[in-house]
């Protein structure tokens, strides 16, 4: 007796997901041409760029504080403890955590994890980007877009709005690809 094995064929969303990062990269590169690409000139960042970096850092600290506060409030509300020692001293059992509590703390932890994973690439690019004398429009756009998008992402995740969360994730990715493509293009036009 032969058993038929159904082979799944990739649907449209499969191809969209595969092409998505390349589409964002192409859009970022095109925007860089609109912003103006200056040849690389290694120098100290201007006062304006240092101000932008400071503003971006403040927004990211506020976003992290928000995630941390919501996580702790969720732990408190559902009696979910960060360590076994806290649980033992509280006399609450792990089995007492409701399904809603598990889902809500998972939402908080996923927000933390996603933010941490994505900020690494942003910071790596920020170590170089301000020192190549980027055009002012590119600096304003790429440096501030990421932290603003992360705040939108956090809000959307905490409110369970997947579509909006995806838009903000794309904007954050656009910022990172924008800086990366600016660096590559300015090196090529040097």
N, C-alpha and C positions, 0 to 999 in steps of 0.2 A: 504494500500500500504506500503510495507516494503522498507525501505531505507537501502541500503548496506553501511556499514561503513568499510572502508578499514583500517585495522590495520597495521601500519608500523612495519616491523621487522628490528631489528638492522642489519646494514650492517657491512662489515669488518672494516671500519674506526671507527665505534662505539666501537668495541672491542679493536682496536689499541689504541684509546684514553683512554679507561679505563685501559689498561695494561701499557701504556707509563710511568707513574710515577714509577711504580714498576720495570720496566725494567731499568730505569735510576738509581734507588736505588741499584739494584743488580749489575749493572756495576760499580757504585761508590764503593760498598763494595769489589768487586773483585779487583779493582784498588788499594784499600787500602792494600790488602794482597800483591800485587806486590810492593807497596811503602815501606812496612814494618810497622807493628803495634807495637808500643812500649807501655808497660803498663803505665797507668796514673802515672805521677810523677808531682805533683803540684810544680811549680817553676816560677820564673820570666822568661819572654820570653828572649831568646837569642838576642844578637845584630842583628844577621842576620834576625830573625823573626820580630823584630821591624823595620828593614829596609824594609822587605817585606810588612808589614802593612802600612808603610809610602808610599811606591810606589803604593800600591793598593788604598790608600786614594787619592793620587794625580791623579791617572787615573780616579777615580770616580768623583772628582771635575772637571776635564777637561771635562768629559762626560756631567755632569750636566750643565756646562757653555755652552757647545755646544748646548744642547737642549734648554736652555734658550735663547741663541742668535738666533737660527733658529726660535724659537717661536716669538720673538719680531720682527725679520725681516719679518716674515709672516704677523703678525698683521699690520705692517707698509705698506707692499706691497698691502694688500687687504683692508686697512682702517678698521681694526677690532680692537676695543678698549677693554681694560681689564675691564673697569668700565663704568657705564652709565654716570658718570660725565665727563669722557674723551670724550665720544661720543658727548654729548651736547656741550661741549666747542669747538669741532672740526667742528660742524655743518654738520656732516655726519649722515645719517639715517641708522638704522639697516637694513632696507629694501634694502639699496644700496649694501649690501654685496653679491657678486656673489656666485654661487654654488661652483665654484672652490675654492674660498676663504674659504667657510664653510668647505669643505673637507680637505683643507690644514691645517687650524687651528685645526681641529679635529685630524688630524694625529699628530700634535705637542703635543696636550693635551693628546692624548693616549700614546705617548712616555713618557711624564712626569709621567703620572699615573702608567704606567707599571714599569717604573724604580723605582719609589717610593715604589710601592707594593713589588717588589722583593728585594730591598736592605734591607728591614727591617729584613728578616730572615738571610741574610748574616751577618749583623751587630750583631744580637743576638748570632749567632754562634761564631763570632770573639771575643766576650766578653769572651768566655770560651776557645776556641781552642788554642790560643797561650800559655795559662798557664798550659796545660797538657803535655808539652814537646813533641809535635808531631815529628815524623821522619822528617828529613829535606826535603826529597822528597815530602812527603805529604804536608808539610807546603808550599813549593814552588808551588806545583800543585794547591792545593785548594785555597790558598789565592790569587794568581794572576789570576787564570782562570776566576773567576767571573768578575772582572773589565774589563779584556780584552774582555770577551764575551759581556759585556754590551756595550762597544764601538762598537763592531761588530753589535750588535742588533740595536743600534741607527742608525748607517750608513745604515743598511738594511731597517729599517723602513722608514727613510727619503727618500730613493731611491725606495721605493715600491717593494722591492725584498722579497716576502713572504717566499720563500724556504730557502734563506740564513738567514732570520730573525728567522725562526724556528730552524735552526741549532744552531745559537748563543743562542737562548733561552734555548735549550737543554744543551748547554755547561755551561751556568750560573746555571741551575738547577743541573747539575752534580757536580759543585763545592759545592753548598749548601748541597746536599746529601752526597758528599764526606766528608765534615767536620762532618756532623751529624753522619754518619756511622762510621767514625774514632773514634769519641768520644764514641759511643756505644760499638764498638769492643774493644777499649783499656780498657774500664771499665770491659768488660767481661773477658779479658785476664789478669787482674790485679792480 
